[in-house]
Amino acid sequence: MNPSNDKQIRPPRLHPGDTIGIVDPYSPIDKSVFDQSLNIMESMGFRTVVPHGVFERNGYLAGSDAHRAKLVASLFKDPDVNAIVCAKGGFGCLRILPLLNFDVMRANPKVFIGHSDITALLAAITAQSGLVTFHGPLVTTLAVAPEFTRH
């Protein structure tokens, strides 16, 4: 798909009460920081979904490349999930680019948020599916982020 020839897809806006799915396309997460960050998201009025397998390990990665790509696809397919926020960035997310299903993303547009190395995912998703993505805080950064970042 070439978004310059096709209309870009804007995902539906998030509202309090919506559900945010958490994906970790890179490395294992520090559970205590992760839990603090989820509490912050929930205090903002969102529900959170952490898919089974998000804490998997494969060396320095959060599971195999195929596993991490499958988690991304599962959140896009889940009709109860309104947005997807990446837990953390890092080189490992680049490894899943060839495994992503951009047709699933195009058919199930959702807010997709991240930064750092996640920028590669944001660019690929927009370029290949036409879905508008968002450069924003990672889940693991919310626990230590200044108050103005959370609003």
DSSP file with accessible surface (Angstrom, degrees, kcal/mol):
  #  RESIDUE AA STRUCTURE BP1 BP2  ACC     N-H-->O    O-->H-N    N-H-->O    O-->H-N    TCO  KAPPA ALPHA  PHI   PSI    X-CA   Y-CA   Z-CA
    1    1 A M              0   0   76      0, 0.0   129,-0.1     0, 0.0     3,-0.1   0.000 360.0 360.0 360.0 141.2    0.0    0.0    0.0
    2    2 A N    >>  -     0   0   81      1,-0.1     3,-2.3   127,-0.1     4,-1.0  -0.913 360.0-159.9-117.5 102.7    1.2    3.5   -0.7
    3    3 A P  T 34 S+     0   0   24      0, 0.0    -1,-0.1     0, 0.0     5,-0.1   0.744  88.3  68.3 -56.8 -23.1   -0.5    5.9    1.7
    4    4 A S  T 34 S+     0   0   96      1,-0.2     4,-0.1   123,-0.1     3,-0.0   0.798 107.9  38.9 -67.0 -23.3    0.3    8.8   -0.6
    5    5 A N  T <4 S+     0   0  124     -3,-2.3     2,-0.3     2,-0.1    -1,-0.2   0.608 118.7  51.6 -96.3 -17.5   -2.2    7.3   -3.1
    6    6 A D  S  < S-     0   0   84     -4,-1.0     2,-0.2    -3,-0.0    -1,-0.0  -0.894  93.8 -96.2-121.0 154.9   -4.7    6.2   -0.5
    7    7 A K        -     0   0  189     -2,-0.3     2,-0.1     1,-0.1    -3,-0.1  -0.434  43.0-117.1 -68.9 134.6   -6.5    8.0    2.3
    8    8 A Q        -     0   0   93     -2,-0.2     2,-0.6    -5,-0.1   123,-0.2  -0.429  25.9-122.3 -70.7 151.0   -4.8    7.5    5.7
    9    9 A I  B     -a  131   0A  41    121,-2.7   123,-3.1   117,-0.1    -1,-0.1  -0.836  18.4-156.7-100.1 120.9   -6.9    5.7    8.3
   10   10 A R        -     0   0  212     -2,-0.6     3,-0.1   121,-0.2   101,-0.1  -0.869  18.4-132.7 -95.3 124.5   -7.5    7.6   11.6
   11   11 A P        -     0   0   16      0, 0.0    99,-0.1     0, 0.0     3,-0.1  -0.341  36.7 -84.9 -70.8 156.6   -8.2    5.3   14.5
   12   12 A P        -     0   0   90      0, 0.0    99,-0.3     0, 0.0     2,-0.0  -0.305  52.7-100.9 -59.7 144.7  -11.2    6.1   16.7
   13   13 A R        -     0   0  200      1,-0.1     2,-0.2    -3,-0.1    -3,-0.0  -0.331  37.0-113.3 -65.4 145.7  -10.4    8.6   19.5
   14   14 A L        -     0   0   41     -3,-0.1    -1,-0.1     4,-0.0     3,-0.0  -0.589  33.3-173.5 -81.9 146.4   -9.9    7.2   23.0
   15   15 A H    >   -     0   0  103     -2,-0.2     3,-2.5    30,-0.1    30,-0.0  -0.954  38.9 -81.9-134.0 153.2  -12.3    8.0   25.8
   16   16 A P  T 3  S+     0   0  105      0, 0.0    30,-0.2     0, 0.0    29,-0.1  -0.265 119.5  35.1 -52.3 138.5  -12.3    7.2   29.5
   17   17 A G  T 3  S+     0   0   31     28,-3.6    29,-0.2     1,-0.4    28,-0.1   0.193  89.5 127.3  96.8 -16.2  -13.4    3.7   30.0
   18   18 A D    <   -     0   0   30     -3,-2.5    29,-2.6    27,-0.1     2,-0.5  -0.295  61.4-113.8 -69.7 162.1  -11.8    2.4   26.8
   19   19 A T  E     -b   47   0B  10     61,-0.3    63,-2.8    27,-0.2    64,-1.3  -0.851  22.5-160.1-105.8 130.7   -9.4   -0.5   26.9
   20   20 A I  E     -bc  48  83B   8     27,-2.9    29,-2.4    -2,-0.5     2,-0.3  -0.940   8.8-149.0-110.6 124.1   -5.7   -0.3   26.2
   21   21 A G  E     -bc  49  84B   0     62,-3.3    64,-2.4    -2,-0.5     2,-0.5  -0.717  11.7-141.5 -89.3 142.5   -3.8   -3.4   25.3
   22   22 A I  E     - c   0  85B   0     27,-2.5     2,-0.4    -2,-0.3    64,-0.2  -0.900  20.3-179.8-108.9 130.1   -0.2   -3.6   26.3
   23   23 A V  E     - c   0  86B   0     62,-1.7    64,-3.1    -2,-0.5    65,-0.3  -0.946  18.0-155.3-127.4 148.1    2.4   -5.1   24.0
   24   24 A D        +     0   0    1     -2,-0.4    38,-0.1    62,-0.2    47,-0.1  -0.840  15.4 173.4-123.3  92.6    6.2   -5.6   24.5
   25   25 A P  S    S+     0   0    0      0, 0.0    71,-0.2     0, 0.0    70,-0.2   0.399  71.6  30.8 -81.8   6.3    7.9   -5.8   21.1
   26   26 A Y  S    S-     0   0   55      1,-0.3    36,-3.2    62,-0.2    64,-0.1   0.404 107.4 -11.1-125.5 -99.0   11.4   -5.8   22.6
   27   27 A S  S    S-     0   0   11     62,-0.3    -1,-0.3    34,-0.3    34,-0.2  -0.682  76.8 -70.7-117.2 164.6   12.8   -7.0   25.9
   28   28 A P        -     0   0   16      0, 0.0     2,-0.3     0, 0.0    -1,-0.1  -0.130  52.6-123.1 -53.5 149.1   11.4   -8.3   29.2
   29   29 A I        -     0   0   12     25,-0.2     2,-0.7    -3,-0.1     3,-0.1  -0.693  14.8-114.4 -99.9 143.9    9.7   -5.8   31.5
   30   30 A D     >  -     0   0   94     -2,-0.3     4,-2.6     1,-0.2     5,-0.2  -0.670  30.9-149.2 -72.5 112.7   10.5   -4.8   35.1
   31   31 A K  H  > S+     0   0  107     -2,-0.7     4,-2.8     1,-0.2     5,-0.2   0.859  89.8  51.6 -60.6 -38.8    7.3   -6.1   36.7
   32   32 A S  H  > S+     0   0   74      2,-0.2     4,-2.0     1,-0.2    -1,-0.2   0.931 113.9  43.0 -68.8 -41.7    7.2   -3.5   39.5
   33   33 A V  H  > S+     0   0   35      2,-0.2     4,-2.3     1,-0.2    -2,-0.2   0.913 114.1  53.2 -66.1 -40.6    7.6   -0.5   37.2
   34   34 A F  H  X S+     0   0    2     -4,-2.6     4,-2.4     1,-0.2    -2,-0.2   0.939 108.9  48.1 -59.4 -48.3    5.1   -2.1   34.8
   35   35 A D  H  X S+     0   0   61     -4,-2.8     4,-2.2     1,-0.2    -1,-0.2   0.897 110.4  51.7 -62.5 -40.6    2.5   -2.5   37.6
   36   36 A Q  H  X S+     0   0  106     -4,-2.0     4,-1.7     1,-0.2    -1,-0.2   0.921 110.8  48.9 -60.1 -43.1    3.0    1.1   38.7
   37   37 A S  H  X S+     0   0    0     -4,-2.3     4,-2.4     2,-0.2    -2,-0.2   0.892 108.5  52.1 -66.7 -40.1    2.5    2.3   35.1
   38   38 A L  H  X S+     0   0   16     -4,-2.4     4,-2.6     1,-0.2    -1,-0.2   0.910 107.3  53.7 -62.2 -39.9   -0.7    0.2   34.7
   39   39 A N  H  X S+     0   0  102     -4,-2.2     4,-2.3     1,-0.2    -1,-0.2   0.889 108.0  50.6 -60.6 -39.2   -2.1    1.8   37.9
   40   40 A I  H  X S+     0   0   23     -4,-1.7     4,-1.1     2,-0.2    -2,-0.2   0.937 110.3  48.8 -64.0 -45.1   -1.4    5.2   36.4
   41   41 A M  H  <>S+     0   0    8     -4,-2.4     5,-1.7     1,-0.2     3,-0.5   0.916 112.9  48.0 -61.5 -41.0   -3.2    4.3   33.2
   42   42 A E  H ><5S+     0   0   87     -4,-2.6     3,-1.7     1,-0.2    -1,-0.2   0.873 106.5  56.5 -69.5 -33.1   -6.2    2.9   35.2
   43   43 A S  H 3<5S+     0   0   97     -4,-2.3    -1,-0.2     1,-0.3    -2,-0.2   0.741 100.0  61.0 -69.4 -19.6   -6.2    6.1   37.3
   44   44 A M  T 3<5S-     0   0   73     -4,-1.1    -1,-0.3    -3,-0.5    -2,-0.2   0.451 129.2 -98.2 -82.7  -2.2   -6.6    8.0   34.1
   45   45 A G  T < 5S+     0   0   32     -3,-1.7   -28,-3.6     1,-0.3     2,-0.3   0.544  83.4 124.2 100.4   8.4   -9.9    6.1   33.5
   46   46 A F      < -     0   0   39     -5,-1.7    -1,-0.3   -30,-0.2     2,-0.3  -0.751  53.5-136.2-102.3 150.1   -8.7    3.4   31.1
   47   47 A R  E     -b   19   0B 148    -29,-2.6   -27,-2.9    -2,-0.3     2,-0.4  -0.720  24.5-145.5 -91.3 153.5   -8.9   -0.3   31.4
   48   48 A T  E     -b   20   0B  28     -2,-0.3     2,-0.4   -29,-0.2   -27,-0.2  -0.934  11.7-162.1-124.8 148.2   -5.8   -2.3   30.6
   49   49 A V  E     -b   21   0B  48    -29,-2.4   -27,-2.5    -2,-0.4    -2,-0.0  -0.998   1.3-169.4-127.2 124.7   -5.3   -5.7   29.0
   50   50 A V        -     0   0   51     -2,-0.4   -27,-0.1   -29,-0.2     3,-0.1  -0.954  25.3-134.3-113.2 108.2   -2.1   -7.5   29.3
   51   51 A P    >   -     0   0   20      0, 0.0     3,-1.8     0, 0.0    20,-0.0  -0.275  28.5 -94.2 -65.8 148.6   -2.1  -10.5   26.9
   52   52 A H  T 3  S+     0   0  188      1,-0.2     0, 0.0     2,-0.1     0, 0.0  -0.371 112.8  31.8 -56.6 131.9   -0.9  -13.9   28.1
   53   53 A G  T >  S+     0   0   14     -3,-0.1     3,-1.5    -2,-0.0    -1,-0.2   0.401  76.1 119.5 100.0  -2.6    2.8  -14.2   27.2
   54   54 A V  T <  S+     0   0    2     -3,-1.8   -25,-0.2     1,-0.3    -2,-0.1   0.788  78.8  50.6 -68.6 -20.6    3.8  -10.6   27.4
   55   55 A F  T 3  S+     0   0   83    -27,-0.1    -1,-0.3     2,-0.1     8,-0.1   0.279  83.5 129.2 -98.9  13.0    6.3  -11.6   30.2
   56   56 A E    <   -     0   0   87     -3,-1.5     2,-0.4     6,-0.3    -4,-0.0  -0.265  45.8-146.8 -64.7 154.4    7.8  -14.4   28.1
   57   57 A R        +     0   0  177      5,-0.3     5,-0.2   -29,-0.1     2,-0.2  -0.970  27.1 169.1-128.1 143.0   11.6  -14.4   27.7
   58   58 A N  B >  S-F   61   0C  86      3,-2.5     3,-2.0    -2,-0.4     2,-0.2  -0.743  73.6 -62.4-146.8  88.8   13.9  -15.5   24.9
   59   59 A G  T 3  S-     0   0   64      1,-0.3    -1,-0.3    -2,-0.2     4,-0.1  -0.472 119.6 -15.4  65.8-127.5   17.4  -14.4   25.8
   60   60 A Y  T 3  S+     0   0  115     -2,-0.2    -1,-0.3    -3,-0.1     2,-0.2   0.414 126.1  86.1 -87.2   4.2   17.4  -10.6   26.0
   61   61 A L  B <  S-F   58   0C   5     -3,-2.0    -3,-2.5   -34,-0.2     2,-1.5  -0.655  87.2-113.9-105.6 161.7   14.0  -10.5   24.1
   62   62 A A  S    S-     0   0    2    -36,-3.2    -5,-0.3    -5,-0.2    -6,-0.3  -0.457  87.4 -47.9 -87.8  61.0   10.4  -10.7   25.3
   63   63 A G  S    S-     0   0    0     -2,-1.5    -5,-0.3    -8,-0.1    -1,-0.1  -0.310  93.9 -38.2  97.2 175.1    9.9  -14.0   23.6
   64   64 A S     >  -     0   0   43     -7,-0.2     4,-2.5     1,-0.1     5,-0.2  -0.200  59.1-107.9 -66.6 163.7   10.6  -15.1   20.0
   65   65 A D  H  > S+     0   0   36      1,-0.2     4,-2.4     2,-0.2     5,-0.2   0.931 122.6  49.8 -58.2 -44.8   10.2  -12.7   17.1
   66   66 A A  H  > S+     0   0   63      1,-0.2     4,-2.3     2,-0.2    -1,-0.2   0.898 109.5  52.0 -62.2 -40.1    7.1  -14.6   16.0
   67   67 A H  H  > S+     0   0   31      2,-0.2     4,-2.1     1,-0.2    -1,-0.2   0.938 110.8  46.4 -61.7 -46.8    5.7  -14.5   19.5
   68   68 A R  H  X S+     0   0    0     -4,-2.5     4,-1.8     1,-0.2    -2,-0.2   0.911 113.2  48.7 -66.6 -38.9    6.0  -10.8   19.8
   69   69 A A  H  X S+     0   0    7     -4,-2.4     4,-2.3    -5,-0.2    32,-0.2   0.897 109.6  53.6 -65.7 -38.0    4.6  -10.2   16.3
   70   70 A K  H  X S+     0   0  154     -4,-2.3     4,-2.8    -5,-0.2    -2,-0.2   0.885 105.5  53.4 -64.4 -38.2    1.7  -12.5   17.2
   71   71 A L  H  X S+     0   0   13     -4,-2.1     4,-1.9     2,-0.2    -1,-0.2   0.911 108.2  50.1 -63.3 -40.9    0.9  -10.5   20.3
   72   72 A V  H  X S+     0   0    2     -4,-1.8     4,-2.0     1,-0.2    -2,-0.2   0.960 113.0  46.3 -59.7 -49.2    0.7   -7.3   18.2
   73   73 A A  H  X S+     0   0   19     -4,-2.3     4,-2.4     1,-0.2    -2,-0.2   0.903 108.7  55.6 -61.3 -40.7   -1.7   -9.0   15.8
   74   74 A S  H  X S+     0   0   51     -4,-2.8     4,-1.4     1,-0.2    -1,-0.2   0.883 108.1  48.2 -63.6 -36.7   -3.8  -10.4   18.6
   75   75 A L  H  < S+     0   0    3     -4,-1.9    -1,-0.2     2,-0.2     6,-0.2   0.880 110.9  50.3 -71.1 -36.8   -4.4   -7.0   20.1
   76   76 A F  H  < S+     0   0    0     -4,-2.0    -2,-0.2     1,-0.2    -1,-0.2   0.894 113.3  47.1 -64.9 -36.8   -5.3   -5.5   16.7
   77   77 A K  H  < S+     0   0  123     -4,-2.4    -1,-0.2    -5,-0.2    -2,-0.2   0.752  87.7  99.5 -75.3 -24.5   -7.8   -8.4   16.2
   78   78 A D    ><  -     0   0   50     -4,-1.4     3,-1.6    -5,-0.2    -4,-0.0  -0.503  60.4-158.2 -70.9 114.1   -9.4   -8.1   19.7
   79   79 A P  T 3  S+     0   0  112      0, 0.0    -1,-0.2     0, 0.0    -4,-0.0   0.708  89.8  59.8 -68.5 -15.5  -12.6   -6.1   19.3
   80   80 A D  T 3  S+     0   0  118    -62,-0.0     2,-0.5     2,-0.0   -61,-0.3   0.572  87.9  86.8 -87.1  -9.1  -12.6   -5.1   23.0
   81   81 A V    <   +     0   0    3     -3,-1.6   -61,-0.2    -6,-0.2     3,-0.1  -0.813  49.2 179.1 -95.7 126.0   -9.2   -3.3   22.7
   82   82 A N        +     0   0   55    -63,-2.8    29,-1.3    -2,-0.5     2,-0.3   0.645  67.3  12.2 -96.8 -22.1   -9.4    0.3   21.6
   83   83 A A  E     -cd  20 111B   0    -64,-1.3   -62,-3.3    27,-0.2     2,-0.4  -0.980  60.1-141.3-152.2 160.6   -5.7    1.2   21.7
   84   84 A I  E     -cd  21 112B   0     27,-3.0    29,-2.5    -2,-0.3     2,-0.4  -0.998  15.5-172.5-129.5 127.5   -2.3   -0.5   21.9
   85   85 A V  E     -cd  22 113B   9    -64,-2.4   -62,-1.7    -2,-0.4     2,-0.2  -0.980  23.8-125.7-120.2 132.7    0.6    1.0   23.9
   86   86 A C  E     -c   23   0B   0     27,-2.3    53,-2.5    -2,-0.4   -62,-0.2  -0.547   7.8-144.4 -77.8 140.3    4.1   -0.4   23.8
   87   87 A A  S    S-     0   0    0    -64,-3.1    53,-2.3     1,-0.3     2,-0.3   0.897  74.8 -20.1 -71.7 -42.7    5.7   -1.3   27.1
   88   88 A K        -     0   0   57    -65,-0.3    -1,-0.3    51,-0.1   -62,-0.2  -0.982  62.4-121.6-160.1 163.2    9.2   -0.3   26.0
   89   89 A G        +     0   0   11     -2,-0.3   -62,-0.3    -3,-0.1     2,-0.2  -0.340  40.2 127.7 -98.2-175.5   11.3    0.3   23.0
   90   90 A G    >   -     0   0    8     -2,-0.1     3,-1.8     1,-0.1     4,-0.4  -0.656  68.3 -70.5 142.1 165.1   14.6   -1.3   21.8
   91   91 A F  G >> S+     0   0  106      1,-0.3     3,-1.7    -2,-0.2     4,-0.7   0.799 114.1  72.7 -53.9 -34.9   16.3   -3.0   18.9
   92   92 A G  G >4 S+     0   0    0      1,-0.3     3,-0.7     2,-0.2     4,-0.5   0.773  84.8  66.7 -58.0 -25.8   14.3   -6.1   19.2
   93   93 A C  G X4 S+     0   0    0     -3,-1.8     3,-1.1     1,-0.2     4,-0.4   0.837  92.5  61.3 -67.1 -27.9   11.2   -4.4   17.8
   94   94 A L  G X4 S+     0   0   61     -3,-1.7     3,-1.0    -4,-0.4    -1,-0.2   0.843  94.8  63.7 -64.4 -30.8   13.0   -4.0   14.4
   95   95 A R  G << S+     0   0   94     -4,-0.7    -1,-0.2    -3,-0.7    -2,-0.2   0.706  99.0  53.0 -68.9 -20.4   13.2   -7.8   14.2
   96   96 A I  G X> S+     0   0    0     -3,-1.1     3,-1.7    -4,-0.5     4,-0.7   0.568  79.4  95.8 -92.5  -7.1    9.4   -8.2   14.0
   97   97 A L  G X4 S+     0   0   43     -3,-1.0     3,-1.2    -4,-0.4    -1,-0.2   0.901  84.6  48.3 -51.4 -47.5    8.8   -5.8   11.1
   98   98 A P  G 34 S+     0   0  112      0, 0.0    -1,-0.3     0, 0.0    -2,-0.1   0.693 110.9  54.0 -69.7 -11.4    8.8   -8.6    8.4
   99   99 A L  G <4 S+     0   0   88     -3,-1.7    -2,-0.2    -4,-0.1     2,-0.1   0.495  82.3 110.3 -98.9  -6.3    6.4  -10.6   10.6
  100  100 A L    <<  -     0   0   17     -3,-1.2     2,-0.9    -4,-0.7     3,-0.1  -0.452  64.2-136.5 -74.7 144.7    3.7   -8.0   11.1
  101  101 A N     >  +     0   0   73    -32,-0.2     4,-1.4     1,-0.2     3,-0.3  -0.826  22.2 179.5-102.1  96.7    0.3   -8.4    9.4
  102  102 A F  H  > S+     0   0   36     -2,-0.9     4,-2.4     1,-0.2     5,-0.2   0.765  78.3  63.1 -72.6 -23.2   -0.5   -5.0    8.0
  103  103 A D  H  > S+     0   0  105      2,-0.2     4,-2.2     1,-0.2    -1,-0.2   0.898 102.3  50.9 -65.5 -39.2   -3.8   -6.2    6.5
  104  104 A V  H  > S+     0   0   18     -3,-0.3     4,-1.2     2,-0.2    -2,-0.2   0.914 111.1  48.8 -62.9 -40.5   -5.0   -7.0   10.1
  105  105 A M  H  < S+     0   0    3     -4,-1.4     3,-0.3     1,-0.2    -2,-0.2   0.916 110.8  49.5 -65.9 -43.2   -4.0   -3.5   11.2
  106  106 A R  H  < S+     0   0   77     -4,-2.4    -1,-0.2     1,-0.2    -2,-0.2   0.889 113.5  46.8 -62.7 -38.7   -5.8   -1.9    8.3
  107  107 A A  H  < S+     0   0   73     -4,-2.2    -1,-0.2     1,-0.3    -2,-0.2   0.683 121.5  36.6 -78.2 -17.5   -9.0   -3.9    9.0
  108  108 A N  S  < S-     0   0   57     -4,-1.2    -1,-0.3    -3,-0.3    -2,-0.1  -0.523  81.9-165.5-133.6  65.2   -8.9   -3.1   12.7
  109  109 A P        +     0   0   43      0, 0.0     2,-0.3     0, 0.0    -3,-0.1  -0.300  18.1 161.5 -63.1 131.1   -7.7    0.4   13.1
  110  110 A K        -     0   0   14    -99,-0.1   -27,-0.2    -5,-0.1     2,-0.2  -0.973  48.4 -88.7-141.9 156.8   -6.6    1.3   16.7
  111  111 A V  E     -d   83   0B  11    -29,-1.3   -27,-3.0    -2,-0.3     2,-0.4  -0.490  44.0-166.9 -61.8 131.2   -4.5    4.0   18.4
  112  112 A F  E     -d   84   0B   1     20,-0.3    22,-2.9   -29,-0.2     2,-0.4  -0.991   8.2-174.6-128.7 121.2   -0.9    2.6   18.4
  113  113 A I  E     +de  85 134B  32    -29,-2.5   -27,-2.3    -2,-0.4     2,-0.3  -0.938  20.4 108.0-126.0 140.6    1.5    4.5   20.7
  114  114 A G  E     - e   0 135B   0     20,-1.6    22,-1.5    -2,-0.4     2,-0.3  -0.960  30.3-155.9 178.0 177.9    5.2    4.3   21.4
  115  115 A H    >   +     0   0   54     -2,-0.3     3,-1.6    20,-0.2     2,-0.2  -0.878  56.9  46.5-154.5-170.0    8.6    6.0   20.9
  116  116 A S  T >  S-     0   0   64      1,-0.3     3,-2.1    -2,-0.3     4,-0.2  -0.491 130.1  -6.7  64.7-134.0   12.3    5.3   20.8
  117  117 A D  T >> S+     0   0   64      1,-0.3     3,-1.5     2,-0.2     4,-0.5   0.691 125.3  78.1 -66.2 -14.9   12.9    2.3   18.6
  118  118 A I  H X> S+     0   0    0     -3,-1.6     4,-2.5     1,-0.3     3,-0.7   0.751  73.1  81.9 -62.6 -20.9    9.2    1.8   18.4
  119  119 A T  H <> S+     0   0   64     -3,-2.1     4,-2.8     1,-0.3    -1,-0.3   0.865  84.2  58.8 -53.9 -33.3    9.3    4.6   15.9
  120  120 A A  H <> S+     0   0   30     -3,-1.5     4,-2.3    -4,-0.2    -1,-0.3   0.910 107.5  45.6 -63.0 -40.2   10.3    2.0   13.3
  121  121 A L  H <X S+     0   0    1     -3,-0.7     4,-3.0    -4,-0.5     5,-0.3   0.919 111.6  51.9 -66.9 -44.1    7.0    0.2   14.0
  122  122 A L  H  X S+     0   0   11     -4,-2.5     4,-2.3     1,-0.2    -2,-0.2   0.937 113.3  44.3 -56.9 -47.7    5.1    3.5   13.9
  123  123 A A  H  X S+     0   0   60     -4,-2.8     4,-2.8    -5,-0.2     5,-0.2   0.914 115.0  47.8 -65.2 -43.0    6.6    4.3   10.5
  124  124 A A  H  X S+     0   0   21     -4,-2.3     4,-2.9    -5,-0.2     5,-0.3   0.920 111.6  49.9 -66.2 -42.9    6.1    0.8    9.1
  125  125 A I  H  X>S+     0   0    1     -4,-3.0     4,-2.4     2,-0.2     6,-0.7   0.939 115.0  43.8 -61.5 -46.0    2.5    0.5   10.2
  126  126 A T  H  X5S+     0   0   30     -4,-2.3     4,-1.5    -5,-0.3    -2,-0.2   0.940 117.3  45.5 -64.7 -45.1    1.7    3.9    8.7
  127  127 A A  H  <5S+     0   0   42     -4,-2.8    -2,-0.2    -5,-0.2    -1,-0.2   0.890 122.6  34.6 -66.7 -39.1    3.5    3.2    5.4
  128  128 A Q  H  <5S+     0   0   88     -4,-2.9    -2,-0.2    -5,-0.2    -1,-0.2   0.754 133.3  22.1 -92.4 -26.1    2.2   -0.3    5.0
  129  129 A S  H  <5S-     0   0    0     -4,-2.4    -3,-0.2    -5,-0.3    -2,-0.2   0.610  91.6-124.8-114.0 -20.2   -1.4   -0.1    6.3
  130  130 A G     << +     0   0    0     -4,-1.5  -121,-2.7    -5,-0.7     2,-0.3   0.382  60.6 145.3  87.2  -4.2   -2.2    3.6    6.1
  131  131 A L  B     -a    9   0A   0     -6,-0.7     2,-0.3  -123,-0.2    -1,-0.3  -0.510  52.1-125.9 -72.1 129.1   -3.0    3.7    9.8
  132  132 A V        -     0   0   34   -123,-3.1   -20,-0.3    -2,-0.3     2,-0.2  -0.596  33.2-166.9 -72.0 129.0   -2.1    6.9   11.6
  133  133 A T        -     0   0   25     -2,-0.3     2,-0.4   -22,-0.1   -20,-0.2  -0.721  11.6-124.5-115.8 171.5    0.1    6.1   14.6
  134  134 A F  E     -e  113   0B  86    -22,-2.9   -20,-1.6    -2,-0.2     2,-0.7  -0.964   1.7-143.3-129.5 129.6    1.2    8.1   17.6
  135  135 A H  E     +e  114   0B 130     -2,-0.4   -20,-0.2   -22,-0.2   -22,-0.1  -0.783  54.7 123.1 -84.3 114.3    4.6    9.0   19.0
  136  136 A G        -     0   0   16    -22,-1.5    -2,-0.0    -2,-0.7   -23,-0.0  -0.918  58.3 -39.9-160.5-174.5    4.0    9.0   22.8
  137  137 A P        -     0   0   50      0, 0.0     2,-0.2     0, 0.0   -51,-0.2  -0.176  49.2-128.0 -64.1 146.9    5.0    7.6   26.1
  138  138 A L    >>  -     0   0    8      1,-0.1     3,-1.1   -53,-0.1     4,-0.8  -0.591  26.0-112.7 -84.4 155.5    5.9    3.9   26.7
  139  139 A V  H >> S+     0   0    0    -53,-2.5     3,-1.3     1,-0.3     4,-0.6   0.935 116.3  52.8 -55.7 -46.5    4.1    2.1   29.4
  140  140 A T  H 34 S+     0   0   29    -53,-2.3    -1,-0.3     1,-0.3     4,-0.2   0.670 104.4  56.7 -70.3 -13.2    7.3    1.7   31.4
  141  141 A T  H X> S+     0   0   41     -3,-1.1     3,-0.8   -54,-0.2     4,-0.8   0.665  88.1  76.4 -89.2 -15.0    8.0    5.4   31.3
  142  142 A L  H X< S+     0   0   13     -3,-1.3     3,-0.6    -4,-0.8    -1,-0.2   0.860  86.1  61.2 -64.3 -34.6    4.7    6.4   32.9
  143  143 A A  T 3< S+     0   0   23     -4,-0.6    -1,-0.2     1,-0.2    -2,-0.1   0.798 117.7  29.2 -64.3 -26.5    5.8    5.4   36.4
  144  144 A V  T <4 S+     0   0  120     -3,-0.8    -1,-0.2    -4,-0.2    -2,-0.2   0.357  95.9 115.5-114.1   4.4    8.7    7.9   36.3
  145  145 A A  S << S-     0   0   12     -4,-0.8     5,-0.1    -3,-0.6    -3,-0.0  -0.413  72.4-102.7 -77.3 147.7    7.2   10.5   34.0
  146  146 A P    >>  -     0   0   65      0, 0.0     3,-1.4     0, 0.0     4,-0.9  -0.302  37.0-105.4 -62.9 157.2    6.4   14.1   35.2
  147  147 A E  G >4 S+     0   0  109      1,-0.3     3,-1.0     2,-0.2     4,-0.3   0.864 118.2  59.1 -52.9 -41.9    2.8   14.8   35.9
  148  148 A F  G >4 S+     0   0  161      1,-0.3     3,-0.9     2,-0.2    -1,-0.3   0.791  98.6  59.9 -65.9 -22.6    2.3   16.9   32.7
  149  149 A T  G <4 S+     0   0   55     -3,-1.4    -1,-0.3     1,-0.2    -2,-0.2   0.837 100.7  55.6 -71.2 -29.1    3.3   13.9   30.6
  150  150 A R  G <<        0   0   57     -3,-1.0    -1,-0.2    -4,-0.9    -2,-0.2   0.484 360.0 360.0 -83.6  -2.7    0.4   11.9   32.0
  151  151 A H    <         0   0  164     -3,-0.9  -107,-0.0    -4,-0.3    -3,-0.0  -0.671 360.0 360.0-116.8 360.0   -2.2   14.5   31.0
